Amino acid sequence: MDAAKPTPKASGPPSKIKCINFGGYEIDTWHAAPYPEEYSRNRVLYICEFCLKYMNSDYVAWRHKLKCPAKNPPGDEIYRDGKYSFFEVDGRKNPVYCQNLCLLAKLFLGSKTLYYDVEPFLFYVMTESDEFGHHFVGYFSKEKRPSSLNNVSCILVLPIHQRKGFGHFLIEFSYLLTRVEQKTGSPEKPLSDMGLVSYRGYWRLVLCKQLLDQKGPISITALSERTGMTPDDIVSALEGLRALVRDPITKTYALRLDYDYFREYITKNEKKPHPKINPDALMWVPYVMGR
């Protein structure tokens, strides 16, 4: 999923890149990305895990590693809890890093079309730290425009970090920012198959917890205000939980609350290993256009 106008495809012969060397890992790529022709001739593309500079040989990558001063993404560290951090990177202030990030993402996202027009976007980069620095895990981007209804334009977890709950972690963080902004938001459509599964799982889990904790009357509007989710996404999630039923005579909808099913759903999902967002660890004020 992404939020941008299509960029013209790179001219020249098809890319031969089949994998990237990134942070000591060789990662098979899923899609072609429009890297310059001289970097697309070899099977392996070397990418610095800290500054995201791309190189076409292991020798150049080795030399770069000796000299590269970066140990974390550029921009402001807006969240740190234990070994996990988020950095807010402005596409206008750090265009090269953000362009390199978009090219990297294209290797794993078939629908992605944003490569070079990064100025209208903010990028939220998740890292896992150790004594060597902040290692890239994944990211999401969002438009700066306050009128945008999307709280995520593009989202990616590197394949080496998938199935660890980091997709849920990124989604949860995006909604934390949305609630701080006192808004509601939804990811830009269409979602990839993997993205749709992740979002549906997140939405349903959040609503199960909300409905179990709810005391008194329930409304879609109140759920939206508390979660940052849009009413449409809430309705979709409630249908997935079999909690929204339509009266065939009156054509109206009503909630059917199966608390045992909600508890079972939560228990099943909580067994999966994933870090949890600590709202108290956020150090952030919403972006102001023109800043």
Steps between C-alpha positions, in 0.01 A plus 500: 500500500628845436405857445643659193469569133657236273863563420622426148673164481876501472621455143765249403526123535303314767648490848707191582483559876386182673606573857645772720782485750367695796643503851685174444194323357435396142131563441322376188305776328137462392468773237714716275585856604615784274857531625738668253614263226857466626365362829253261337744290300603262778309235692585656839448864602683616812313743726630668816260414781547841663507763222338277231762592239502236226819358348583246230789302653601348831829693491325836467259398776790397726675835442177686566443313825838615628421865430122535544432716808129408521388267777131589484252656256509878455226708655363508854479200729140534621460168679728272700395211717771250579676407177225627269492853359315704240659783304293764319673584173381794290508436125583865437791515745645157419403431137784261412439274799125496433546431128733213585244373750227505234721312254575240767128463571422453130707180505235349729179689414354436158255792506743768611537794259656773717877520449625854461218739593561464873464863614125478585555204734623417848668165555487317832790258518502224761835375628635239738813613682811329631857611569559549126210738433133520409425223251223551244192282555227669297316825443180669402445831323217751517407819322573831667170652381275544803196437279617150409268226628780243483722447802728264303603529137743211480610241757776239490676256729815350350459127431771410754287664771160367398297256712628669815203729558671809363225566245251521787749724684523743207122511459449555871751786495327665203173504692671638809611799291147533361350512848755760613392708200140454620404366160388178341684338215526200274777351286498595136327246279549262338688303760729214405373155594745489791408854604128421495549197724709705744252788518198275538673320786588830670153651459324193635733464797457866597122478478486178702683679781284810469175305508608294800593815691192696395260602773169643391373586150724436199515700179717486189585867554625440854708202389648710221598781737665260744693294247582747221341256254255626238134396530529301174792297635315442827193372316719271288674363811172449686366302205815288508439434868138401428400782734293703254167360386243646260131473567346379170171674577606841632826503297677636807814368666554391858796379703509140614760469774645154553738567789631143510595527132673835564703352786593201288610728216715709734658194662583350161663820377683581823680167472675626189834664580496870436625809682242740634494876460555699819316833449705661779816451293375729222672841480320666213288792388300481176660642186396853405501589129765758418718400794 
